[in-house]
Amino acid sequence: MLKAQGGDFVKELQVETVIVADTPEESTSIKQKMKILNLGCGNSVLSEQMYDDGYKSIWNIDYSQSCLDQMSERNATLRPELVWTAMNITDLKYEDEFFDMIIDKSTLDCIVCCPQAFL
Ligand SMILES: C[S@@+](CC[C@H](N)C(=O)[O-])C[C@H]1O[C@@H](n2cnc3c(N)ncnc32)[C@H](O)[C@@H]1O
């Protein structure tokens, strides 16, 4: 079960479902509907490339507002469905099981490798 609360969130992550599309059309539909949370998006092109590959429902969070402003402006025209929100990933404000998939590229490394790491 995926829990969206902070604190022990890393320990609660488990893979529950593997989704396999039978046809290209089904693959397109799944990609469009799948709700994805990108933790600590930064100014990476990951969400942009995923969007261009068909994943249209991506919520991007980071605690750097200036970074989010830059990303929002950069994608306003080409990728208007991407969501950019300031939030601490250790204190998520989403309801449990809101997302189908949560992704992280380098953010946990950033958190656990500091001297005050809480994990
Ligand atoms: C190493 S960068 C990775 C950025 C991006 N995922 C990438 O692959 O380029 C870590 C990012 O996580 C953000 N970050 C670090 N700790 C965070 C936290 N507790 N809550 C939200 N964002 C955080 C930083 O602002 C930074 O943008």
The ligand as an ORCA input file, in Angstrom:
! r2SCAN-3c Opt
* xyz 0 1
  C      19.490     16.303     -5.819
  S      18.151     17.403     -6.284
  C      17.300     16.369     -7.465
  C      16.381     17.169     -8.339
  C      15.722     16.373     -9.470
  N      14.897     15.298     -8.947
  C      16.749     15.839    -10.428
  O      16.809     14.638    -10.631
  O      17.511     16.646    -10.987
  C      17.094     17.316     -4.857
  C      15.876     18.206     -4.959
  O      15.046     17.914     -3.855
  C      14.625     19.113     -3.242
  N      14.428     18.777     -1.847
  C      15.361     18.349     -0.956
  N      14.812     18.067      0.220
  C      13.483     18.323      0.083
  C      12.366     18.227      0.954
  N      12.509     17.821      2.216
  N      11.154     18.572      0.482
  C      11.004     18.992     -0.797
  N      12.021     19.098     -1.677
  C      13.246     18.770     -1.238
  C      15.707     20.145     -3.541
  O      15.188     21.459     -3.519
  C      16.172     19.694     -4.916
  O      15.445     20.339     -5.946
*
